[in-house]
Amino acid sequence: MADQALKTDPFSARDTFDTGSGQAGIYRLSALEKAGLAEIDKLPFSIRVLLESCLRNCDGYVVREQDVKNLAAWSPATAASGEVEVPFKPARVVLQDFTGVPAVVDLAAMRSAMERLGGDPKKINPLVPADLVIDHSVQVDYFASDAALDLNIELEFSRNQERYEFLRWGQEAFDNFRVVPPGTGIVHQVNLEYLAKCVFLREDHAGTVAVPDSLVGTDSHTTMIDGLGVVGWGVGGIEAEGVMLGQPIYMLMPEVVGMKLTGELPAGATATDMVLTVTEILRGQGVVGKFVEFFGDGVAKMSLADRATIANMSPEYGATMGFFPIDEETLAYLRRTGRTEEEVQLVERYTKEQGLFVTESTPPPTFSEVVELDLSTVEPSLAGPKRPQDRISLSAMKSTWRHDLGEVFNKYPADGSPQGRWEGEGGQPIEPGAAQPDPAVAVADAGFDGVEVFWEDKQFPLAHGSVVIAAITSCTNTSNPSVMVAAGLVAKKAVERGLTVSPQVKTSLAPGSRVVTDYLERAGLDEDLEKIGFYTVGYGCTTCIGNSGPLPEPISGAVEEHDLVVSGVLSGNRNFEGRINPHVKANYLASPPLVVAYALAGSVDKDLVRDPLGTDSDGAEVFLKDIWPSHEEVREVVDACVLPEMFQAQYDNVWQKNPMWNAIEISGGELYDWSETSTYIQEPPFLVGLPREAQPIESLVGARCLALLGDSTTTDHISPAGAIASTSPAGSYLQANGVEPRDFNSYGSRRGNDRVMTRGTFANIRIRNQLAPGTEGGVTRYLGDDKNEVMSIYDAAMKYQESDTPLVVLAGAEYGTGSSRDWAAKGTFLLGVRAVIAASYERIHRSNLVMMGVLPLQFELGATWQSLGLTGEETFAIPDLNDSLEPRQQLTVRATSPDGKSREFLTQVRIDTPVELDYYRNGGILQTVLRKLLDE
């Protein structure tokens, strides 16, 4: 290692510059241009940041000189080739508690394994700074009350005591690891408002050096920080652990799509409407696995909060990230959010020295392709009923809802298309019927007039389309003062006109940080929101992650008894089926002011453009346009009420601000004291009994299909985050261990316990496994005997393990869409699945499968399990799977049907890089890193 360290800075790029507070080192990209290796001005800004990392970390060992040269030569053609590998060493890691707890569990397990193998446990320690923000554990149990916040926090600490004790241990046991306590805010908003610096000062072999802020995070919406000019994206927890332990992220050189934004938002349109439009366009364009970089005069006129809103939803349009380079608005935002003038000067001087700063005269770089959007064409919109890319114009919402509801009850699309908005996702596409029904008739036949419900001394109708959840929630929108203030102004005008919220609506306000409460209070809008039921319920990721809490029993009972398709409207980024609430099938993403409007309307079967929301105290009709604020009204409040001192006050000593967190007692030293009786934290089996040397890759023979899935199977389908059903395998396990259903908490909160999470894999209540047609939920047919018995996927997997039968999963396109959920790969592995064969993969989940030692295979272009005539009843073999495996090679799969007939089909190995192959050979990234540390 010492010899390799001598090769640092082979391009003589290290220089110094004036930070405004003294001299610091800089690795100048211009040195590569002087050497004839790059034309820096033509490189996308996001590529320049990756290049600086390669240049600064080039040691001829982990990052080679050729890696720098390859990236410096980026062009649309080389990126499109899919052949050039790039190492990236981010400056830091960000975690949230749902994904952060299992990451810390794995680090603790690595320490235990290191000791068992005779190594030094202290070697398992973050080498790269890591911050964990506890934001995913608060649930909306209490609402519409000024006591809701305190009661929800008390429940949060009661439910999560074991998890919080464990995280407190990790905070003390590991270096370079900080924890932001519960009740502070949503991880991405805390990152945007406080953790991110745009440029850091660090130490290298020659002293202080300026480093562009960059990160990976264990949440797919880590991309929000791209709006601040910080390169960052979501990865699975296992990949983040590798980064924390000093491993680079290896990726194929990305294509960079330029999106040119022109014009300005028209009256009535919000940043949420803008991002739903961008999501629709880019998802249709096909940007999965690519970088998107925004430019144009529309960007220059856009607030940084609006940029962050667009960047946040990169996972929804499928991009690795959506990047906005640093400019004057970035510097202004840093000042508005209370960063010091010294920090702002460092950012400005460094980025201008390095060619990372954009001005009006900066020519756009070269992109792989360019997409354009005139922002003046954006109109008020929602997205749903279960996918964020399915945008609906507000003016078309009622007719679209009725069309979609017709699909539900007629079981095929009313427009005769082969796949509807409801069926198909996570299941087999529905074939069109012979006749085309009238959706309005289908709605009436479904009992649209509804039923009468009694709750809290109120009687009200509940029908298809009734809004039962209206939640101002999620990092996407609660970080943006313009839409939060707009929601408050809608509430204010509604109160002034005497409008009230329908009694069946569960209203909630979950600000992304306490600063939001400060500026709403300063504007006096908090009182108006509360008057129509939008009390603060917590500071964290609530309804959007599935922590919506239960509906009142009379409402949920009526939904079940009458099979009602009720609705949720939330200012979130995810509305996948089964995610938001088990009783709410239709969920629509909308801006915070539209959430308030639909709470007032009480139903999505209402045309908010043409129909009145209600009548005022004088009996006059009140329309949405009557209470909708203008851009000027919103801007005046934001300018007057969002102040730098609010950010400074809320983030001052943020690590110690929660007294309930500080009071948690911790025990243990460098090794965690695992408890067999814990139902939250268990030592995972990945590293138990690990041999020092990797074992040979073996062929797959006699494998059975565990699940046969359709297109767009999400990580929510594979590893749900929300409620645990009492009748599920996970629920049975918890009850057998003395946990009452009221104390189950959620799958997300139980991710430190593999025994719960393995039982919860493929347990989403809406997943449709075509191996057991006509069913819904986590069931399959067990094919190990002649009974073909239908049972839970977990029970079937355990029976297959008893006979040493390996398993495969067959899936359609976009397998693993959605959250960066490492348990979707961990649970798959622990069920005994050796390979997944899909038509295509979403980026993060494919990577996570490899990092857990599960082989991702992809059908040849255009082929599917349906087109190949596969039923899932076959036995599968991959005879040529052995130690000669290469990245992206072709492998033949042999499927033998029950009648003994065999067919073969080609697949591509989706192990994309040599480093990923190294992970796979070792059985996963944790095993790879552990063995390397043992050998040092």
N, C-alpha and C positions, 0 to 999 in steps of 0.2 A: 504493500500500500504506500509506503514512503516514496518508492521510485515513481509510482503513478502520480503522487502529489506534485512531483517536480515538473510534470507536464502541464500544470495549470497555466492557462492563458497562452496557448500555443500561437494565437493570432495577434499577440501583443496589443490587445484591445483595452487593457486596463489603463485608465487615466484618472484625472481628478477634475472636479468642477466645484463651483461656489454654490452652496446650498442656501445662501442667505444668512446662515448661522455658522459658517465655517466650511472647510474643505471636506469632501468625501470622494470615495472612489466611484468610478463609473466604467462599465464595460461597453465601450462605444460600438454601436452597430456600424458606424461609418468606417471602422477599421476593415470590415469585410468588403465594403464597397471599394476602399483603396486597394485591397488585395485582388480586386476584379472578381469577387465571388458573389456579389449581389448588387441589385439596384433597389436600394432600400425604399425609395419613394414609390416604387411600383408594388411593393408588398402590402397586402392587407394589414391593417394595424394589429389585428389579433395575431397574425403570423409573426409580426415584429416582436411581440411580447414573448411568444414561444421561442423565437430565435435568440432573444437576449438571455433567456434561461439556459438554453443550450450553450451559448457562448461563455457565460459566466461559470457554468458548472463543468465545462469541458476539462476532463482530466485524463483523457486517453484510455479510460477504464470503464466507468459507468456511462459517461457521455464521451463519444469518440469525436475526433476531428471530422471524420466523414459525416457524422450526424449533423454537425454545424454546416458543413458544405451542402449537404442535401437540403436542409431547410432553407438556407440562404438562396438556393436555386429554385424556390417554390414557383410554380407556374400552374395555370389551370390544367395543363396537360399532365404534368408530373403528379399533381394531386389526384387527377381522375384515374391514373393508372392503378391506384390501389396497391402499389408495390413498395413504397418508401416508408420505412418505419421511423418514428420520431420519439425520442425520450423527452419527457417533460417532468421537471422537478418544481412543483408549486412552492410558494413561499409559506403556505400555512394550510391548515385543515379546519373545517367547521363541521360540527355535528349537532344534531338535535337528539332528544332523549329516546324517541322510539328507535331510531337507528343507532344512536350513540351508546345506549346500554349494551346491546350485543357486541358492539365494537370493543368496549371496555371489558366485557366478559371474555372476549377472545384474547385480549392482551393479558388478562389475568390467567387464562388457561394456558397461554404460551409460557408465562412465568412458571406455572406448575409443571408443564411438560419439560421446560428447560432444566428444572431441578431434577426431575426424574431421570433425564438423560445425562446428568452429571455436569451440566453447564451452569453458567452464572445467570440467575434470574434477573439481575439488574440490567443485563443486556437488553431485556425487553422493556423499552422505554421510548416514548416519542422523541425522535430526533428533530422533528419539524413541529413548530408550535401548533397546538390544537385547542380550540375553544368549543365547549359543548354548551348549548343553550337549552334549558329545560322549558319546552313550550308545547309539547304534544300531549300532555297528560291531563290537562284540565278538561272537564266535560260539562255540558250544559244540563245539569240536573235541575237547577233552580233558574227561574227566568221571570221576567216581567215584575221584578221586585227590587227595591233598593237594598235588600239583604242578599240578593242572588250572588254577588261577587264574593262576599265573605263565606257564605255557605258552600259555594262551589270550591273555594280554596281549601276549606276545612276538609271536605270530602276528598279532594285531590291528595292532600298530605296523608289522610287516613288510608286511602287505597294504595298509595305508592310508598309507604314507609320503607319497605325492604329495598325497593329500587333506589330511593333517595339515600338510604344508608350506604348502599353499594357505591353510588356515585360520589358520595362524600369520602368514602375510602379511596376511590380512584384519584380524587382531587389531591389527597395527601400522599398517595403512594407513588404517583407518576410525576416526573418532571415535565415541563413544557406542556402542561395540561391544566386548563382553567375551566371552571363551571360557572355559567351565569344562572343564578337561582330561578326557581319558578316565580311566576307573577311579574316578570320583567317585560316580556314581549315575545313576538314570533321571531324565530332565529334569523330569518332573512331581513327583517326590518331592523333588528338589533345589529346585524352585520352592516347593513346600509348606513344606519345612523351613527354607528359607534365603532365597531370592530375594524372596518375597512379604513385604510389610510391612503390608498392609491400608490404610495411609495413608502417603503420602509428603509430604515438605516440598519444594516446588519454588519457583522464582522466576518472577514475572510482572512486568508493567510497574510494579507498585506495591510489589514486595518479596516477602518470603517468604509462600507460600500453601500451605495444606494441600490435598492432592489425594487423593481415593479411589484406591487401587490398582486398576488395571484393565489388561487386556492382551488381545492376540490372540497366538496361537502357531501355528507351522507343524506342528502335530500335532493330530489331532482330539481327543485326550484332554487337551488343555490345560484342558478343563472341570473337571478334578480340583480346580483351585484355587477353583472356585465353592463347594466345601465350607468354605472359609476365609472366605467372605463377600466374595470378590474376583470381580468380574465379568470373565469371560474365556471365550473359546471358540476353536476351531481354525479356521484359514483356510489357504488354499493359500499357497505361498511367494510367488507373484506378488502376492497381495493384501497379504501381510505387508510385502513390499518397498515397496509404496505407502504403508503406514502409517509405515514407517521414514523415508520421504522426505517426511513431513509431510502426506500425504493422509488425509482422514477415510475411514472405512468408511461407505458409504451403504447403508442397509438399509430395508426396509419396516418400519413400526412393528409390533413383534411382539405376537402374542397371548401371554398369560401364563396357563399352566395351573397352578392350585394343586394340590399333592398333599398331602393331609392324612394324616399318619402318627400313629397312636395305638398304645398298648400298648408292649410290649417283646418282644424276641426270646425264644422259648422255649428250654428246654434242648436242646442238640444242634444248634441252628441258629447260623449264623455270618453275618458281614456279607456274605460272598460269596453265600450263599443269599438274603439280603435283596435284594441288588442284582440277582440273576437274576430274582427275583420282580417287582421294580420294572420291570425291562426288559421282561419279558413283558407286564405290565399296560399300560405306557405305549406300547409298540410297537403293541399292540392298540387303544389309545385313539386313536392317530394324532396324534402331537405333532411331526411333522417340521417343522422351521423355526420352532418355537415355543420360548418360554422355559418352563421348568418351575421353579416355586418351591415349596419344601417348608415346611410349617408343621405345627403340632399338638403335643400333649404328647409324642408319640413322638420328635419332634426334640429337645425339651428334655432328654430322658433319654439321648440318643444321643451317643457320643463323636465328637469331630471327625474322627478317622480313619475312622469308619464313614460319616460324612457325605461325606468325600472319596471313599470307595469308590463311593457312589451317584452323586456328581457326575461322577466319572471316566467312567462308562459312559453319559453323555449321548448320544454318537454311536450307541451300540447301541440306545437307545430312540428315537433320531432327533431329539432336541431340540437346539436351538442350545446350550442350557446347562441345567444343573440346579442351581439357586441356593439356598444356605442363608444367610440374613442373619446379621450379626454379633451375638453375644450373649455371655453370661458364659463359655460353653464355649470360644468363640473366644479370648477373652483368656487363659483358662487354658492353651489349647494354645500360644499364643505364648510364654507363660512356660515351659511344659514343653520347648519346643524351643529355649530359650536366647536368645530375643530379650531385649533390654535392657528394664529397667523404664521408661526414658524412651520407648522405642518403644511399649510397651504403653499407657502413659498417653496418648500422642498418639492412639492408636486409640480408646481409650475416650472421651476428652473430645470428639474430633471427631465420632464417630458419634452420640454422645448430643446434641450441639449440632445436628446436621444431620438428626435423625430417621431415622438408619440403624441404630439399635440396638434389638434385640428383648428384651423382658422377658416374664415370665409373664403380665403384665396387658395386653400389647400386643394390640389386636384385629387379626384378620387383615385384610389389605387386600382390595380388590375384585379378583377374578380373572375371566378369560374363561370358565373352567369349573373345576370342582373334582373331583378323583379321590381316593378314600380307600383306605388300606391299614391294616388292623390287623396290626401286626408280630407279634402272638402267633400268627398263622396261618401264618407262614413255616416251611417245612420244609426239611431238607437236600436240596440239588438239584444238578444238573449242567445244562449246556446244550450241545446239539449234535445231530447229529454235525458240522454245518458252519455253523451260524448261532447267534449269541449270544442271540437272542430265543427260541430253541426250548428252553424249560426242560423238564427232566425230573426228577420227584421221585426221590430216591435209591431209594425203595421200588419204583419202576416201571422202574428203569434196565435191568435184565436183560431184561424182556419187551419194552421199547421197542427195545433194541438188536437183539434177535432179529427183531422186526417190521421194523426198518429194514434189517437185513441181507437179509431176504427180498426187500425192494424191489430191492436191488442186483442180485441174481441172477435175479429174475423179471422185472425191467425194468418193473414197474408196481406201484403201491401195493397192498399186501395188503388194505387196507381199502376198496379200490375207489374212493378219492377221485381226482380228476383230476390232482392234483399231489402228489408224495410229498416226503419230507424230503431225499431224495438227488437226485432228478432235478428239473429245472425251473429251479433257480437258474443263471442264466447260459446257459440253454438253453430249448428249447421244452418246455412241460408235456407229460407223458406221458399218453396216453389209457389209461383202465383197460381191462384185458383182460376176456375173456368169463368166465373162471373165477377164483375167489378161492382161491389156494393157502394151505396151512398154513405159516406162517412157520417153524415148527420143522422141517418137512420140507425147506423150502428151505435152511435152515441146514445140515442134515445132507447134503443133496445137494451143497452147495458144498464139501464136504470139511472139515467143522468139526473133525474130530479132529486135523487139522494134520499137520505134518511135523517130523522131528527135525533140529535144527541143532546144529552144533559150533562153539564159539567160546571161545577162551582156556581150553582144556582142560576145557570144560564141555559137556555134552550136555543139550539141553532141547527140549521141543515148542514149535512156533510155529504158531498157528492163527488163524482169524478171531476178532477180539476181543482177541488178545494185546496187552497194554500194552507198547509198545516205547519210548515217551517218557513220562516223568513229570517235569514241570518246575514247580518253584516259581519263578515268573517274573512279569513284567509290573508296570507301575505301579499297576494297580488294587488289587492285594492286598499287594505287598511294602511298601507304605507304611503298612500297618495292623498295629500291634504285636499286636493280639488274635489275628489269624489266623496270623501268623508264629510267635507263641509257642505257639499251639494245635498247629501243625505240629510244633514241637519237642517238645511234650509227648506227642503221638501217637508220635513216634519213640522217645522215652524209654521209654514204656510197652511199645512193641513190642520194644525191645531187652531190657527186663527179662523179657519173656515168651519171649525166644529166637526171635522171628520174623525172617525175612530177606527181602530183596527178590528177586524172580524174576530169573534171570540175563539175560533178554533185555531188561530195562528199562534204558533210558538215563536215569539220574537226574541232575538238576541243580538247583542252588540259585543263583539270581541275585538277590541282595538289591538293593532299590531305592536304598539308600545304605549307606555304611560304618557308619552308626549302627546299622543292623539287626544287623550282625556284632557290634558292641559289646555290644548288650543280649542277644543270643543267647549270647555268650561269658560274660557276667556271670552268666547263668542256668545255664550249663553245658550248654545244649541243643545247642550246635554239635557237641559230641562225639557225642551221640546221633544227630543227623542224619547225621553222617559215617559212623557205624557201619553205617547201612543204605544208604549210597551217595550221600547228598545233601551232597556237598562244594560249596563255593562255586566257581563257574566264571567269575564275572565280575560287574562292577557295571554293568549296563546292560540294555537291552531285548533279550533274547535270543530264546527260543523263540517268544514271542508275535508278534514281527515276522517270523519265519521264519528267524532265525539259530540254528536248532536244531542245525546241523552235521549231518554225515552219520551214518547208522546204520552200525554195524559191517557190513562187507561180507557176511559169511555171512548176516546177518539181512536186509539189503536184497536180496541175491541170492535168498533163499528167498521173499521177498515177491513179487518179480518173476516168478520161475519158476512159482509156484503161484497167482498172482493173489490173494494174501491181503489181506483187509481188516483190517489191524492198526490199533491205536488209540494215540492220544496223549491224555494227561490233563494239563492245564496250568492254572495259576491265572491265566489271562490274560483278555483281553477280546475277542479276535478268534480265530476258528477257521475262517475262510472256506476253501473248498476250494483246495488247492494252496499254501496259505500256510505252514503249519507245517513240513511236510517232504514232498518229492515222493513218498515211499514210504508215507506215512501218510494214508489216506483218511478215517478217522473220528477226529475230534478233539473232545474234550469239555472245556468250561470247568468248573472246580471250585475249591473253597476249598483253600488250602495243606494243611490237615490231610487233606482227601479225596484230594489228590494223593498224599500219603504212603500213605494207605490203599490206593489202587489200585495203587501200586507194590508193596505187600506182597501184594495179591491177584493181581496179574499178568495180569488179564483183566477186560474190561468185561462178559463173559458170566458174571458171578458176582453173586449177590444179596448185597450187603454188609449188608443189614438182617437177612437170615435165614440166610445161609450163613457158615460160619467163614472167617476170613482165612487160617488155617493152624492148626498145632498147636504147643504150646509144648514146652519141653525134656522135660516129663513125659508128652508125648503127649496132653495135654488140648486140646480145641478152644478157639481164641481167636476171639472175635467182635469186630466193630468197637466195640460198646458197651463192651467190656471195656477198651479202650485210649483211649476218647474222653474228653477232659478236660471238666470242668464249667466253667461261666462263672466260678465263684469261683476255681478253680485258675488259670485264665488271668489273671484280674484281679490276683491276688496277685503273680504273676510280673511282670506289666506294671508294677504300682505300685512294685515293689522294684528293677526292673532298667532301666527306661527313664528316663534321667536327663538334666536340662538340660545338664550339663557335657559329655555325650557329643556333643551337637549343636554346642556351642561349640568343642570340640576339633577335630571333623572339618571344620567350615567356616571355621576360622581360616585366613586367607590361602589359601583354596581355589584361587585362580587360579594359584598357583605350586607346588602340592603334588606334582605328578607330575614326577619328575626326567626321565623319558623324554620327556615333552612339552617341558620346558624345554630339553632338549638339541637339539631340532630346529632346524637352521639355516634362516634365512630370507633372501630376497634380493628386490630390487625396491623401487620407491618407490610413488608414488601410482597408477601404471598397472601392471597385472599383465603380466608377460612371458609371453604365451601360447606354448606349445610344440606344434608340429605332431605331435610324436612321443608326446605324453602319451596314455595310454589312460584316464586318470581325469578330467582337466580340459581342456576345449576351449572356445573362444569360441563361444557358441551363435549360430545364424544369424539370430535374430529381429531384430537391430538392424543387421546388416551390410547396407550399401547403403540404409539408411533415408532416404527423402526428408524434407525439412524440413516439408512440408505433407502433411496426410492426403489420401488419394485417395478419389474417390467410391465409394459403396457400389454394387456391381454385382449384377445379377440372376444367378441360378444357372440354367444351361442345360446339358443333356447330362450330368448327374451320374450316376455309378454307385454302387451300394451296395457298400461294402467289407466290412461285417459286419452280420449279421441276428441280433439277440440277444434273449434272453428276459428275464423279470423278474429283478430283484435282481442285475443285472450290477454287480459291485463294482469299486472302483478297484484291487483286487488282480487282478481279471481283466484290466483295461485296462492296468495298469502294475505288474507283479509286483515284489516287493521282494526275493524270495529267490534261489535258486540259478539260475545261467545254464547252460542245457543246451549241451553241446559241439556238438550238431548244429543248434542254433538259429541264426538270422541273426546275433544278437549274439555267440554263441559262435564262429561262423565269422569274424566281423570281428576278434575278439580274437586268435584263432589266426593270422590273416593278419598281425596286427601283433606277432607274436612272443610272445604270452601263452599259456602252457600252461594247460590246463584246471584244474590244481590251484591256479593263481593267479588264476582268474577272479574270485574274491570273489563279490559278490552284485550284483543290479540296484540295490539300495538304495545300495550304496557307490559305484556308477558313475554316480550322477545328475549329476555334474559334466561328463559327456561325452554330448552329444546323439547322437553316432553310435552309441553303445551303446543309449541309451534309446529312440531312435526305432525301432531294430530290435527292441527289447523290447516295444514297445507292442502290446497284444492278444496277448502271447506266453505268457500263463499256460497251464500244461499242462492245466488243467481247463476252460478256456473252450470253449463249444460254439457255433460259428458255424453257424446254420441255413442259411446260403448254401452250406455244404458239409456236408449232412446225413450223420450217421453218423461224423463225425470228432470229435476232441477235441484241443484245442491251438490255437495261433495260425495257423490256415490258412483260406483262402477259395478261392472260384472266381474266376478272372480272366475277366471278361465282355467284354474288349476285342476279342475275335476269336471265331471259331466253335468254338474248341477247348474252351472252358469248363474250362480246366485248373485242377486243384487245386494250389495253391502256398502258400507262407507269405504272411501278410498283408503283411509288409514288401515282399517281392518283387513282389507284385501292385500295391501302392501305387506303387512305383518305376516299374513299367511304365505305370500310368495317368498318372504325372507326365510320362513321355516323350511322351505324346500330349496333354498339357495337359487331361486329363480330371479335372474336380472330383469329389469323393467325398462320400458321405453315409453315416451309420450309422443303422440302424433298431433300436430297442430297446423293451423293455417297461417295466414299472413299476419305480420306485426305481432308476433308472439312476444309477450312481456312488455307491452305498452304500459306506460304509466310511471309510477313512483320508483325511485331507486331503492328497491326493497330487497336487501340481501337474503332475507328469510325465504323469498320465493325460490332462490337457488339452494339455500341450506336445507330447507324442508324437502325440496325435490331430491337432493342427494340422500338425506336420511331415510326417505321412503324406499330407497333402493333403486332409483332411476339412474341408469348408466348413460343414457343418451336421449336427447330430444331431437325429433325430426320435424322441422317446420318449413313453411313456405318462405318466411322471412322473419327477422328478429328486430326488436327494438334494441338500441345500442347498449344500454346499461345492463339489461337482463342477460343478453348474450355473453357479455364480459363476465358477469357474475357466475354464470353456469361454468365457464372455463375455470374460474378461480375457486370453484368448489369441486373440481374434478369431474364434472358432468360434460359429456361430449355433445356440443351443439352441431347438428347436421342440417343442411338446407337442401330441399328438393331442387332439382334442376329448374331453370327459369321456365315458368308457366305450368309446372307440374304441381299437383297437390295430392293429398292422400285420396281425395275423391276421384280425381282424374286417373289415378293409378288403380282404382278399383279396390283400395284397401278398406277393410271393415273393422280392423282392430282385433279381430279374432285370430289373426295369424300368429305364428311364432316367428321371431325376427333373429337374424344372424348378421354379423359384420365380420366375416372370416379374415379379412385383410387388415384388421386393426391390430397393430403391433408396434414395436419400437422403431420401425422405419417411418412412422407417421411424420408428415410435414404440414406446415401451415397451409390452409386453403387447398389441400389436395382433394382429389375425388376418391370417394370410397363407395363400393358397391354394397347395398343392403339386400339381403335375401329374405323374402317373406313367404312363409309356407302356410297355406290355408288349412283348415281342419280336414279337408278331403285329401290332403297330401300333395296338392299341386303347389309348385314354387314359382315365384316370379322374382326377377331382380330389377333393381332400379338404382340409378346413380345419384349420389348426394355429394355436396361440397362440404368439406370440413370447415366450420366457422371458427376454428382457432386461427386468428388472423395474423399473428406475429410470432417470431421465434421465442420471445419471452413468455407469451401466453402458452406456448407449447411446453416450456420449462415448467410453468405452473401445473399444467395438466399432467406431465410426467411425475411430478412430485405428489399428485393427489390434491393440489390446491395451493393457493398463495401462502397460507399460513404455514403449511408444511415446508414450502420452499424457503421462506424467510428464516424459519426456525433452524433448518439444516444449514443454511449459510452462516448464521450466527454461531452455531455450534462449531463450525469449521474454522472460524476466525481466531 
